[in-house]
Amino acid sequence: MTTLSLQIFRASGLTAASADAGKGSPFFPALEHSLPPFQYLDLSGEQTPVAALPADADARLNHFVAEHGLKRTDRAAQLAILATHDLITQLSASESAELRKKRTAVIVASSRGCTHALEENHRQFLECGETSPFSSPRTTMGSLSSILSQHFSFSGPSAALSTACTSSFAALSYAAGLLATKQCQYCLVVGCEAALTPFTGAQMRALGVQSTPNRDGEPPRHPCQPLAATSPSNSGMVLGEGAAALLIAAGSPPPSSDDRPFGEPLATILALESLVERTPSPTAISPDGRGFQDAMRAVLRAGEIQAPDLILAHAPGTAMGDRCEQHAIHEVFQGKPPALYSPKWCIGHTFGASGALNVLLALELFGGAPLPRLPYSSSANAKLPLPGGAVGTVLINTAGFGGLISSVLLHRGGA
């Protein structure tokens, strides 16, 4: 159990729901619409719903990549760099100089890593028995963080982590250690995922967790229905891509405002718990959600609160996974859970980036954004919508293959 006092000062991100060519909110106004912004791609010979960047955001990404000479980098790295660029543009000249003057660490989280580059180079190898001299540096996980550190001239520690869908919270834990031991003054934690590829699609289809078309071949109205009361049999997980960048510093109060170069924090991370539970299979969680129960109880105890205003659930839209997590929430809160939500119906499951993106959603709610109902039948809608300003504490769950579980507790502003 890690009791934290990390403060978040700036944040930015991109998702399938991004507004204004990816320069606006990665969630609104899309969450207020009744239909998800999914596209259909041919992944391994089958039209599959995916949560890809909208056309205008994708065009902006491609222009940014060409302008900055990043064509040889993997798409996950490109998303991470653009999200960080958008965060840095929020800073004043003096704030930006502060990041480069002090030791700023870069911690990048991703489940699948450089998936596009890996599949492309492997296909080339199978076809001709050779591969590019750039294949190794392009496909190694560490390139995600090193290219970002180099691009922005940050001199602090640089690392890339993969712990499946809990990767973003593993990165937060790693950042806490770096800050506590004074190996850096600031941390950029970036969750990124770009796994809309044939091989990834085939893997999810083999697991039987992916959303499929209706019997008549038509796409379902809501291919992904997290926390649904009774979801259709063909509802399931939808793969998503995206990135979120968080600027973090240690949360001990400075002696004066002169020692707070980025102003007041947007939020404080009060506690984080990560664990591994015994599972019936490498892809499942325990039927009673025991790992979720233990992680949630640990962060609530450390944060000294009985219940948050909102839980942003892992809930990827798979019937068994959602049911186990909801059971765990019911047990922890003795049948009286707080408001519950999952944005994956709209942005898909972004694997290693999902935790950081849920932090980003929490920040928007802390800033006064209202949270609408889910656009389908769900017991969660009994406590939704939440008006702007109603959310002051948020608990976020993530879960990954292999029994990995993480929970984070966030508080609006400084602790």
N, C-alpha and C positions, 0 to 999 in steps of 0.2 A: 504494500500500500504506500503510495507516494502522496504526502500532504504537500501541496504546492501553494505558492503565491506568485504565479506568473501573470504578467499583465500584457494584454494585447493592445497595441497602439494604432496599428493600421492593418487593413485587410483588403484583399481584392480577389476576384475569381471569375471563371468562365464556365458555363454549363450549356446544355441544350436549351435552357430557358433564358439565356442571357439576352438582355435588352440593349438597344443602341449599339449594334455591331460588337457586342462584348464589352463595351465601355460602361454600360449601365449595370443595374442589378442583375446578378445571376439567377434570380428567383422571381422577381416581380416585374411586370404584372402577370406573368405566366401562371403562377400559383392561383390566381384569382379566376382563371378561365376554367371551363369545364372539360376541355380536351387537352391531352398532352401534346407537346410539339415534336412528336416522334417522326422519324423518317424510316423508310424501308430500304434496306440494302441486301444485296445478294451475298450472303455469307455461306460459302461451301455449297452453292447450288440451291439455296432456299431463301426466299424473301423473308427477312427477319426485321421486326421493329427494333430500332436502335435510337438512343438519345444522343445524336451527334450535334455538334455545334450548328446553329442556324447559318444559313448561307452568308449573311452579311458578316457575322463573326468569323466564319471560316475564311472569307475573302480578306478580312482584316489580318487574320493570322498569317495567311500566305504572303500578303504584302509586307508584313513585319519581318517574316523569315527571309524574304528576298532582300529587303533593305539592309538587314543586319548580317547577311552572309551565313545563314543558319540552315541552308538546304541540306547539308550533310548530317544534321543532327536528327535524332528520332523525334517523332511527333509529340511524345510525352514530354521531352525536354523543351520543345518549342512552346507547348502550352504552359509549362512551368516558367519559362523566361518571360512570356507575354504577361502572365498573371503578376509576376514580380515587377515587371516594367510598369504595369498599371498601378501597383501599390506605390512605387517610387515616385510616380508622377503626382501623387497626393501630397508629397513632402515639399516643404520650402527648400530653397537653396541651402540654407544653413542646416536643416534637418538631414538632407541628403549628404552633405559634407560630413556630418556627424557619423553616419553609418560607415563611411569610408575611412574616416580618421581613426575610429575605434575598431577593435576586433569584432567583426560581425560574422557569426557562424552561419552556414547554409546547410540545412538538413532537409533533404528531399525524400518524400515517402511515396512509394508506388508498389502495387502488388505485382503487376506483370512487367514492370520495367520497360525496356526498349523493345516492345513487342513488334512494332512495324519493322524496325531495322533487322531484328532477328529473323523474322519470317522471310523478309525480302532476301537477306543474305543466304539463308539456308536453301531457299528455292533456287537461287543462282548456283549454289554449290551442287545441288542435285542435278541441275541441268547440264553443267559443263565441268564439274569436278574442281572448279576453282572459285575463289571469292576475292573480294576487294581487299586491298591492304588496310582499308578503313573499317573492315567488318568487326574486328575485335574491339577497337576503341569505341565504335558506335554502339555496340550491343552490350557492353559491360554496364552493370547497374551504376557503378560509380560515376559514369559519365554524366548522369542526370544532375548531380550536384556540382561536379567540377566545372562543367561548361557554364553553369549558372554563376558560380563564384567568379570565374574568369570574365564572363560577359559584363558583370557589374563591378569588377575590381574590388571584391571583398577579400580580406586577407586572413580571416579567422578560419577555424576548423570547417571542413566540408565533408559531408557524408550522405550516402543514400541508403535507405532502409526498406526492407520488404518483410512485413509480417502479415501477408494476405490483406484482408479488408480492415485490419486494425492498424495498418501501417502509419497512418497520420498520427495516431495517438502514441505509437512507439516513438515517432519523431518528436512529439511534445515531451515525452519522458526523457529522451536523449538530450533535448535542448535544456531541460531543467537541470540535468547533471552538469552540462557545460557551464551554465550560468552560475550554479551553486559553487563550482570549483574555480570560478573566475577565469576559465579558459577563453571567455569572450564577454563582451559587454552587452551585445544584442544577438538575437537569433532570428533568422528568416526560416520559418518552417513552411515548406511548400508540399502540398499533396497534389499529385498529378496522375492521370491515367488516360491512356489512349489505346485501348484494346479492342477497337472495332475492327477485328481482323478475322479472316476465314478460320484460322486454327483455333482462336479463342471461341469463336461462335460454335465450332464443331465440338469443343470441349463442353460448353454449357449445354448444348443439345444432347450430348451423350449422357450428361447427368440428369436430363429430364427436368431441368428447372426453368427452362426458357419459355417465354410466352410463344404461343403458336396461333396460326390463323383460325378463324371459325370453320366449322364443317363445310360451309359453302365456299370456302376459300377467301372470304372477305376479311379484312382486318377487324379485330374487335375494337369497340369504342374506347375501352380502357385496357390495353394489353397488360398493364401492370397495376395491381390493386392491393397495395400494402394495407394491412389492418382491415381488410374487407370483412363484412359480416358473413357473406357467402359468395366467395369469388368463383367465377366460372372455371371449369376444369382446365381450360386452355390459357387461363391467366397465369402469369409467372414473372420471372425476373426479366428485365430489359437491360441490356448492356448500355452503359453510358460512358461518355468521355468528358473530361473537365479538369480544372485545376483551381486550387485556392492557395493564396500566399498570406501568411500571417507574420507581422513584425512583433516580436516578443522581447520583453526584458524582465529581469527579476523584479518581484513585487514589493520589496522592502521600501518603505516610504522614504523619499529623499529629504535631506535637511532643509532644502529650500527649492523654490520654483526654478532656480537657475540650474539645478541638477535634474530637471525633468525636461529634456530637450524636445520631446514629442508631445508635450501637453498632458492632459488628463487621459487615462486609459479608457478604451472602449469597454473592456471587460477584464475580469480577473478569473484565472483558472484556479479554483480552490483545491481541487483534489483530482487524482487520476489513479485508477486501479487497472492493472493488466494481469491476466492469469490464463492458465490452460486447464480446461476441464476434460474429464474422460468422456468420450463420445462413442456412440454406437457404430460410427463409421468416420472416415477421414473428412467427409463433407457435411456431417450432421452436427447438431448440438443436442445436449441431453434433453429427454422428453419434458422434464420439469423446468428446463432453463436454469439449472443449478448454478452454472457459471455466471449468468446474468444476475441472479439473485445475490450471489456473493459480491460481485463487483459493485452493484448498485448500493448495497448496504454499506460497503466500505467507504464509498465516496460521500454518502449521506452522513455517515458517522464522522468522517474527517472534516466535512464542511459544516457540521453542527446544525443541520437543518432536518426537519421531519420529512418534508416533501418539497420538490421544486415546483415552480409554476407550470413547467412544461417538460415532458420527456420527448426528445427527438429519437425515435426508435431506430434500430438497425433495419428492421422490417423491409426486406428486399422484394416482398410480394410473392414469396413461395409459401404455400399453405402450411407446411410443417414448421418451417423456420419462424414464420410470424406467430403461429399458435404457441410455440414453446416460449418465445419472448413475452408474449402477452400473459401467459400463465405465470412467468417469473415476476412480471410487474404486479399482477394481481396478488401474488403471495407477499411481496415486499411491502405493499401498501394496504394489506389486509382488506382487499376488496374495494378500497376507495382510492383508486389511482388518480393522479393529477391529469391534466390535459395531455393528450398523446397525439403524435403526428409523425408522418414520414413523407419527405418530399420526393421519394423515388418514383412515385406515380408519374412525376413530371420531368425529372432529370435523369431517370434511370439509376442503375447501380454502378457507381464509378469506382468500385473496388477500393484500392488504397487511398484514393482521394476523398472517399465518402465522409470520413470523419472530419477532415478539415472543411469540407463544404458544409457540413451540418453546423460547425462552429460559425461559419460565415452567415448561415441562416439565423443562428441565435443572435449574432451581432446586429443583423437588420431588425430583428424583433426588439432587441434592447434599444435600438434607435427610434422606435415608435411605429414600425410597420405592423399592420394587423395581420393575423393569421386566419385565413379562410377555412371553411370546412373542406373535407375530402369530397371530391365530386362523384361519389358513389356511396352505396349503403355501407356504413361502418359504425360500430359502437363508439368509436372515438369522436364521432360528430356530436355526441350528447354534450360534450364540453367545448365544442367549437361553434362559431369562430371566437377568437380572442381579439378584443379591441386593441388598437395601438396603445402602447404604454403599459399593457397588463402583464408583461413578462419581465421579471427581474432576476429569476434563476432558471437555468436550464440544465437538465441532465441528458447526456448523449451516450447512447450505446453503439458499439460496433462489435461485429463477430467475424471471424475468418476461418477458413478451412484449417483443420487440425485441432479444433477446440479452442482457438484463440478468442479471448473475450476482453474488451476494454470498456470502461465507463469513465466519463469526464464530467465534472460539475463546474458550471460557469456562473458567475455573478456579474450583473451589470455594473459597469464603472469600476472604481477602485474598491477593494475589499474593506 
